[in-house]
Amino acid sequence: MGRGSHREEREIRLSPKQFDALWPGTAGRRLRKVRCEIPWKNLVVEIDIYQGRHAGLVVAEVEFADRVSCRRFKPPSWFGREVTGEKRYSNVRLANE
């Protein structure tokens, strides 16, 4: 919930029956990507490599325990341009393109 650098995420486990009931509702709005998790210092960098209509887009994400850790974070040079908070890179926006 929320946007930008501070938001809450909740992951819930679905039964196969629940998944089968919900999956058809995503038709036409599915993203194809490969996620790689890279340990870096005391963090984990999640790299999403998009495929399909978004081929070529690669996004790195780091989750922090608190806002202080986030503010103190100095990204490595290979991260590239910061896109946190840019709506065009949200999964919702990408899925609806």
C-alpha positions as CSV (number, residue, x, y, z in Angstrom):
1,M,0.0,0.0,0.0
2,G,1.3,3.4,-0.8
3,R,3.7,4.7,-3.4
4,G,7.2,5.9,-3.7
5,S,10.0,4.9,-1.3
6,H,7.7,4.0,1.6
7,R,4.9,1.5,1.2
8,E,3.5,-1.6,2.8
9,E,3.5,-4.9,1.0
10,R,1.6,-8.0,2.0
11,E,2.0,-11.4,0.5
12,I,-0.6,-14.0,1.0
13,R,-0.5,-17.7,0.1
14,L,-3.3,-18.8,-2.3
15,S,-4.5,-22.3,-2.6
16,P,-4.5,-23.7,-6.1
17,K,-8.3,-23.4,-6.2
18,Q,-8.1,-19.7,-5.3
19,F,-5.3,-19.1,-7.9
20,D,-7.4,-20.8,-10.6
21,A,-10.4,-18.6,-9.7
22,L,-8.4,-15.4,-9.8
23,W,-6.0,-15.9,-12.7
24,P,-8.5,-15.4,-15.5
25,G,-9.2,-11.9,-14.2
26,T,-5.6,-10.9,-15.0
27,A,-5.9,-11.7,-18.7
28,G,-4.4,-8.9,-20.8
29,R,-2.6,-7.4,-17.8
30,R,0.1,-9.9,-17.1
31,L,3.7,-9.0,-16.8
32,R,6.5,-11.3,-17.8
33,K,9.8,-10.9,-16.0
34,V,12.6,-12.9,-14.4
35,R,13.6,-11.9,-10.9
36,C,17.1,-12.4,-9.6
37,E,18.1,-11.8,-6.0
38,I,21.6,-10.5,-5.4
39,P,23.1,-10.2,-1.9
40,W,24.8,-6.9,-1.6
41,K,26.4,-5.8,1.6
42,N,23.7,-6.5,4.3
43,L,20.8,-6.2,1.8
44,V,19.2,-8.1,-1.0
45,V,18.9,-6.4,-4.4
46,E,16.0,-7.7,-6.5
47,I,16.6,-7.3,-10.2
48,D,13.5,-7.6,-12.4
49,I,14.3,-8.3,-16.1
50,Y,11.2,-7.8,-18.1
51,Q,10.2,-9.8,-21.1
52,G,7.5,-9.7,-23.7
53,R,6.2,-6.2,-24.6
54,H,8.6,-4.6,-21.9
55,A,11.7,-6.5,-23.1
56,G,14.8,-4.4,-22.3
57,L,13.4,-2.9,-19.1
58,V,15.5,-3.9,-16.1
59,V,14.7,-2.6,-12.6
60,A,16.5,-3.0,-9.3
61,E,14.7,-2.8,-6.0
62,V,15.9,-2.8,-2.4
63,E,13.7,-3.2,0.6
64,F,14.7,-1.6,3.9
65,A,13.8,-2.3,7.5
66,D,13.0,1.4,8.2
67,R,13.1,4.9,6.7
68,V,16.5,5.7,8.3
69,S,18.1,2.8,6.5
70,C,16.5,3.9,3.2
71,R,17.8,7.5,3.6
72,R,21.3,6.3,4.4
73,F,21.5,4.0,1.4
74,K,24.1,4.8,-1.3
75,P,23.3,2.8,-4.4
76,P,26.1,1.2,-6.4
77,S,27.0,2.9,-9.7
78,W,25.6,-0.1,-11.7
79,F,22.0,0.8,-10.5
80,G,21.6,3.5,-13.1
81,R,18.9,6.2,-12.8
82,E,16.6,6.4,-9.8
83,V,12.9,5.7,-10.8
84,T,11.3,5.4,-7.3
85,G,7.9,7.1,-7.4
86,E,7.8,7.4,-11.2
87,K,4.4,6.0,-12.1
88,R,5.4,4.8,-15.5
89,Y,7.6,2.1,-13.9
90,S,4.9,0.8,-11.5
91,N,3.8,-2.8,-12.2
92,V,0.2,-1.6,-12.4
93,R,1.0,0.9,-15.1
94,L,3.2,-1.5,-17.0
95,A,0.5,-4.2,-16.8
96,N,-2.1,-1.9,-18.3
97,E,0.0,-0.7,-21.2
